[in-house]
Each structure stands twice: as structure tokens, then as C-alpha cells.
Amino acid sequence: MILKKGTQVKIISGKDKGKTGEILEIDRKLNKVKVKAINMIKRHLKPTKENKGGIISRESFIDQSNVKNIDLKKKEKKVVNK
């Protein structure tokens, strides 16, 4: 499967099954991808001079075997005019 940054994918297993999103980041060494608004985790940050700190939500990596590529061009071709 060809995965690129910005490609639309659908989650096929796990807690976010059925959701779709855009690939933000790919880790080819570990075979994992980060998808926008999928697999959200809570991260506790200490306050610094630049950062206010607190609890933030952000995306975490998901295994690439749990995502399916959605090709928008194929969907358009399947529509038959009567």
C-alpha cells in the first residue's frame, strides 16, 4: 500500500474504527502513521516561559496495517449516469 503525507485514509480496526482522516506523519522504520484527529492521547506539560502547561490532547501513532487508503478518484469513476 502506498501511503503519503496528506493522503486520506480510513481506520479499519481499533477504538477509532470507521473514522477517516488525513495522514500527518509517517514513521517508515516502525511502520506507523499519525492521522489527524485519530488515536488522541492526553499529554501533561509542565509550565515554562514559552508554554502555559496543563493537559493537552494530541494525535499518537497508529500501525499502518490498521489503515486503508481511500482514493477519491476511484469513487468518482464508479458513479454511473443514467
SULGI-V559906 format. One line per field, one symbol per residue. ss: DSSP state (a for helix, b for strand, c for the rest). phi: phi as a letter, one per 20 degrees, with the letter a starting at -180 (. if undefined). Layout:
ss->???
phi->???
This chain:
ss->cccccccbbbbccccccccbbbbbbbbccccbbbbccccbbbbbbccccccccbbbbbbcbbbaaabbbccaaaaaaacccc
phi->.edcfnfecdedbofdgnecadfebcdffelccddfmclfcecedffcfedfnodcdbfcfcfffeccfdeffffffffded
